[in-house]
Amino acid sequence: MTGLKTAKFKIVGGKALDGEVVISGAKNAALPILLSTILTDEKVCLKNVPDLADVKTSFKLLQDLGKKCSFEAETGVAVIEGGVTSHVASYELVKTMRASIMALGPLVAYAGSAEVSLPGGCAIGARPVDLHIKGLKEMGAQINLDDGYIKANAIGAGRLHGGHIIMDKVSVTGTENLMMAACLADGTTVIDNAALEPEVEDLAKCLNKMGANVKGAGTSRIEIEGVEKLHGCDHSVVADRIEAGTYLIAGIATGGIVTCCNTLPSTLDAVLQKLREANALITVDGTSITADMRNRQIKPVTVVTAPHPGFPTDMQAQITVLNALASGVSSVTETIFENRFMHIAELIRMGAKLEIKGNTVICEGVTRLKGAQVMSSDLRASASLVIAGLAAEGTTIVDRIYHMDRGYEHIEKKVRGLGGEIERIY
Ligand code: EPU
């Protein structure tokens, strides 16, 4: 781990990216789907599972809970089987991956009780889990916060019951946690103001293949009729829309042409619209998306992040790099997380003219960024620094790239395949 933590990227910028890149399965779909296997003791076979640090942490968590997991990184096939024998998700794991909170719902639904460490704040904000807790209470879970752990018990004879949950705020993992719990609850659960993200829909698809009865995923009202038992299934994880958006932006920022293959273009509508506004020539052909920026000048775009189908907060840092290189003034407003601007100071060190005003970054475009030593603070911030490094004149060293390894599969290989110069150094 220490080795990983000291790894850095050395990027020699200034080359226009050119070529095709195969997009991996979505991290944010794979994680809830992996944790949904807690709901059955039968064999679940998953395909298109990305080889990422967070995926490995999920296997560790499932193994700690007593499940048997095997994963072939080269093929992206994971097999999870056996029943859980423990109901505790330890601080050691939850602190490295906040998504572990999604073990709470499935555990209490399957085992009748669960203890999951309370995740703390993180680099992108306080990130409370009150909505997860409130929803489970609505389904009859008794919840105590004790020794830094959320301790949940299903009080109705060890089984949760259906409930009507109105989410105060749209929450992706909150919706997923409650949807999973409701699958084994007694009766029908309705989740209103549910998250519409494609990853929620993909999880629902997988749950239904396991025998669940989930309707309306992808809309703001999800109805789940609880069943006695779930069974094994085969499922292929949906494409990572954020990884695709990141490579398209890298192509545009470097004035090149990048085709992302194996994508689900309909999940990227808001992003593609902004890339077109930024003057990229975007073409969609089946599951491929091409951004052609050769001999074109980046135009500034106004971006306001919003829950799906709005512009994703997970693309905010990356698109800021385009605005930093655009011909004019623009703004990027972050509405989902209160502290997701840690990359701004680093981009300024590379010559960007950016100024934070409240939850908005005012961007005055410059013609060139210059290579510098910069530091990653979270996953998407790291992606923006890598894009900036690829577009910049000279050499950029991006430190703390363990953040990047949490969410971008084979990043060096993929960037090099597009002609970018990137190397992992220690
Ligand atoms: N919130 C609450 N209470 C809760 C839950 C959320 O107030 O109980 C607030 C959050 O603080 C935030 C807002 O609601 O202000 C939305 O947060 P959400 O719960 O939707 O975020 P999340 O489920 O924790 C997922 C992704 C994030 C992505 C966000 C928003 C996973 C594993 N994580 O997080 O992905 O940014 O949705 O789309 O799905 C990433 O991949 O880099 C990443 C951070």
Boltz pocket constraint, residues with backbone or C-beta under 6 A from the ligand:
constraints:
  - pocket:
      binder: B
      contacts: [[A, 27], [A, 28], [A, 31], [A, 99], [A, 125], [A, 126], [A, 127], [A, 128], [A, 129], [A, 130], [A, 131], [A, 132], [A, 133], [A, 169], [A, 170], [A, 171], [A, 172], [A, 173], [A, 174], [A, 312], [A, 313], [A, 314], [A, 335], [A, 336], [A, 337], [A, 338], [A, 379], [A, 380], [A, 407]]
      max_distance: 6.0
